[in-house]
Every structure is written in C-alpha cells, then in structure tokens.
Amino acid sequence: MVAVNDTFAVEEDNCTGYYDDSGAEENITEPKELTPSEKKALSDLRTLLEEAILSNTLVDTSLWGVPLLPSKGHEETDTVLVKFLRATEFSASEALDMLSKTLKWRREFRVEEILEEDLGEEFDSMSYINSTDKEGRPICYNMFGMYFKDKGRDQMHKAFGTVEKRDAFLRWRIQCMEKGIRQLSFKKGGPASIIQIIDLNNSTAHAMKELRHATRKAVLLLQENYPDVILRNIFINVPFRYYIHRAMFSCFWSQSTKTKCIFVRPRKVTETLLKYVAPENIPTQYGGLKRENDDEFSEYETVTEMTIKGGGTHTIEIPIPEAGVTAVWDMAVVGLEAVYKEEFIPDDDCSYKVLIQKEKKMEESVRNSFYINEPGKVVLTVDNRSFKKKKVLYRSKTKPTVPLYTFLKS
C-alpha cells in the first residue's frame, strides 16, 4: 500500500482502487466519446450482430428492453453494444460472443421473470435503490453490515449455509440489478449506468467470510452479464484494514472493475458523497438531508450550502413576515464537530425572543419546526469548534397552520 498526500492507493495483489481520504476531486463521468478505431469496432459489431440475428444464430432480439437489431435504427442499441465493446477492449467478435452468452444465461436463469418473483424479505435490508446522483443515475445502497449486525456465526451459516439459501440470495441479487436497469435510459444523454454505495459499517471479520462465499457467484454473474452498467463502486465506512474488503471482492473482479472502486474512511463519508450526490438525495445517516417517507421536503426543494471557517460562527436567518404559519427547517454540518442553537426573534422590539433549541452539539442532521404567532425571523446559529472549515447544509419552508388551541376551543 502506498500513501501519497493522505490518499491511499490500494495496489497490493493488483487491486487498483484508492482511499479517498484527502477530499481530492474524483470525477464520475460516463465514458468519453469513441475514437475512430472504437467507432470502427462498433460498426463491425453492428454487422456481425445483424448477420447473427437474421440467420437465427442469435434468437434473442432485445436486451434490457432495448432492441438489438442494428438496422432498426434505435439510438439505444449502440449504447448497449458499446458497453459490451468496452468490456472486451473493443473486439467486435469477443463482444458478440459475450453478448450471446449473456442472452443465453438470461434465458436459462429466467431473468425476464425475476421482477415478478417474491423472494422474501430476508435480504431486503441489504440492498435498495434510493434516489439519484447529480447526473440522474440511480444509486444502489448495499448495507451488508446492517444485515450481519448482532448475528452470530450460527445465524449467518443458517442464512447462507445451504445451496437453496445461496440460490435464493443469487436470484435476489440479480433482481436488484434488474430493478436498477429499469431506471436507466440508454438514449443519448440519459443515465445509462448505476452508482453503487457499499456501506461496510458493522462488517466484522467473520461476517465478511460468510458474505464472501455468498457473493462470489453473484459478483461473477454481474461482471459477465452486466458490463459497464456499474459506473462506480463507492465503499464507505471502510476500516483501515482494507485487506478485508479486498479479500471479499477484488479476487472476483476484472481489472476494469477494480479501477471503478473508491474506498472511503468513516470521517470522509459525507464529504465524498457530496461530490457525486446532491445533499437532498443523501440519507441523513450519511450526513445528508434525505429522510424516508418525508412529507415535509421533496428532493426538488433547494438546499443551500455555506462554509464556516475554523473557529468561526455563522447565523442563518429565516424571515417570517406573517403570523399563522409554521416554519420548518433542515440543517446538517459536514463532519459534525459543531454546536448550534435555534431561536425566534420577533420584529416587534417589545416582544420576547423565544429560545427554540438551546446550544447543543451537532450529532446528526437536524430537523425542527416552530409555530409563528407574530412576524419575525428564525435564527439558526452554528459555531464551528474545530480548526478546519466546515460546510453547512440547510433548507427551510413555511406552511399555513391552524393552531392546536383553535381545535381545543371548539
């Protein structure tokens, strides 16, 4: 392992991911435009594929809902074909062979039926699609540690110790991928890939061993049959003993897959995710403002970001020009290490200030509300007690409210 400017390059055993521990920018983008030689490979693949379909050598004519016959002129077709070309270093013949094997596997595995199957709730806490990144790509969260939390060896063996259990896990994992595929658009400019966030919190060593055995076949199937569908794997809450995760995954991944990996230490999780995901789409457990089943704010309501220098204090004012409304606000400090307080200051100098929340250490994302019975402003004060600058995220709104005492009087 080589450390450069506090960014750790994971190179042992040819595992070429890195620890994003410095906050250095790492762009996640769709692959660049094709070079002339790559365009020729695409043209060759179109010809080979057309011949295979017309001669019935290839019986399947669509993949992921995209027609495969090039002469039909669907713009999504090239997007899918390029994914197989990239996986085979732009060899048209190898890409066709890989595509053929994928179509055969899908028939044998009955993938087209998998979305309709009820595979039970046993694994549902391990993986789910939640919101999108800044470019509209769906984000798949994998919560392996939460599944294994508080489970002993016997329970984990029971979960993955039989062929039937492992087969059920495998179908469930492919079902997750197919759900993600349904949220993609293979048209030009559309989100044609998925971001995976793998949370390794609570992942103990013996849990890793059980998970490694259970996921071995799933990783290989995803690599062989969903080329270039995963744009980036972001491992978060990674302990310094990174070899645990390398042992779990890297031995099953191709070199191109390994280069898509980012490993993030716990203290850098929110900062790293903010590079790729808007704060309103990052779950509160990772320092963002997204709450499940939120009936107050939607992902379309803007979040304001500001920076407080080390040892500095900043106030956020939410003006409330009219009475009879409730002010609601969200606030988070990236990296925590700050204290805050909330108060209402009326416009009338003869009225009293109201302390809504006394000074308190920021331990998680905060949401609060206050009924306004006279014009004024809600003031949020954030005090950065660290030597490093901190980013503050916040949003607010007001909503008409009928006071509770009105109902009590009636």
Sequence and secondary structure as in RCSB ss.txt:
>XXXX:A:sequence
MVAVNDTFAVEEDNCTGYYDDSGAEENITEPKELTPSEKKALSDLRTLLEEAILSNTLVDTSLWGVPLLPSKGHE
ETDTVLVKFLRATEFSASEALDMLSKTLKWRREFRVEEILEEDLGEEFDSMSYINSTDKEGRPICYNMFGMYFKD
KGRDQMHKAFGTVEKRDAFLRWRIQCMEKGIRQLSFKKGGPASIIQIIDLNNSTAHAMKELRHATRKAVLLLQEN
YPDVILRNIFINVPFRYYIHRAMFSCFWSQSTKTKCIFVRPRKVTETLLKYVAPENIPTQYGGLKRENDDEFSEY
ETVTEMTIKGGGTHTIEIPIPEAGVTAVWDMAVVGLEAVYKEEFIPDDDCSYKVLIQKEKKMEESVRNSFYINEP
GKVVLTVDNRSFKKKKVLYRSKTKPTVPLYTFLKS
>XXXX:A:secstr
 EEETTEEEE GGG  EEE  S             HHHHHHHHHHHHHHHHHHHTTSS   EETTEE  GGG  H
HHHHHHHHHHHHTTT HHHHHHHHHHHHHHHHHHTGGGGGG    STTTTTEEEEEE TTS EEEEE HHHHHTT
  HHHHHHHHSSHHHHHHHHHHHHHHHHHHHTT   STTS  SEEEEEE TT  HHHHHHHHHHHHHHHHHHHHH
STTTEEEEEEES  S THHHHHHHGGGS HHHHTTEEE  GGGHHHHHHHHS GGGSBGGGTSSB TT SS  TT
S  EEEEE TT EEEEEEEE SSSEEEEEEEEETT  EEEEEEEEESSTTS  EEEEEEEE  S EEEEEEESSS
EEEEEEEEE SSS EEEEEEEEEEE   HHHHHH 
